Amino acid sequence: MPCLRIARILSLVVATAALSFPAFAGELKYVGSSTVGKFMSDAATVYNLSTLKIDTLPESGGGESCPLRGACDIGGVAREVGSDFIGQGVQATLIGKDAIAVVVNADNPVKALSAAQLSDIFTGKVTNWSQLGGPDLKIKPLIVKQGSATRSIFQATIMGGAEYVGAEVVTPDAKIIGETAHDKGAIGQISLAFLQDASGITAVDVDGQKAAVTNPAYPITRPLYLTTKGAPTGDAKAFIDWAVSPAGQEIVKRSFVVAR
């Protein structure tokens, strides 16, 4: 009888410990957009039901293909997911929206531009800041690499699909911050999420709207998706359910506009 009592007590102690200190259920591998990866990194500091292994890419394509190949548990896409991938069974869950900021050197007096003016800059029609009320200084447009959702969304939203003219490609994306901070003529496109604690630059207002996580009216935004092969299950489902819950959305809005 004493042995039986001891066994019961040990069982209660183990059960109580499991409730008090939730164990990681397993490892979730993320592959995809570096922008969605910013949310994943923030989530990893608070989410305690799985460990998150994060592999970010400079573009969103990997976040579409990796779930289909079984190369990751969750993918990340910072634009609309391709219809061909949806047709092959990729399921996308919207977690938030990213604002694509337009940044200039902090010493540049031009702090607001219209979409039309931005289009003229990045299509090479306007080449000097004096044409926009600024100093007599050559404009140096900076864009991210081909295949980046930042680049394609900006091109579609601001330029009506027109080709970039006279723009310098900068990679990785975050390097645009340093390039702009050191060149008074520079103007660049970059996810708002990269601007936390950035110095030497200013995000200009676009069509009178400020780029901010609290401003859903800002005109240059893109959706942020977590992707899975088919409907999410197991640990992946638990994480995605958390991501769209109030607790997860609190993490989203550290850098992005919340999904709902």
Helices and strands as residue ranges (DSSP letters): H 2-20, E 27-33, H 34-44, E 51-57, H 61-69, E 74-77, H 83-87, E 90-105, E 112-113, H 115-122, G 129-132, E 140-143, H 149-159, E 168-169, H 175-181, E 186-191, G 192-195, E 201-203, E 205-206, E 221-229, H 234-243, H 246-252, E 257-258
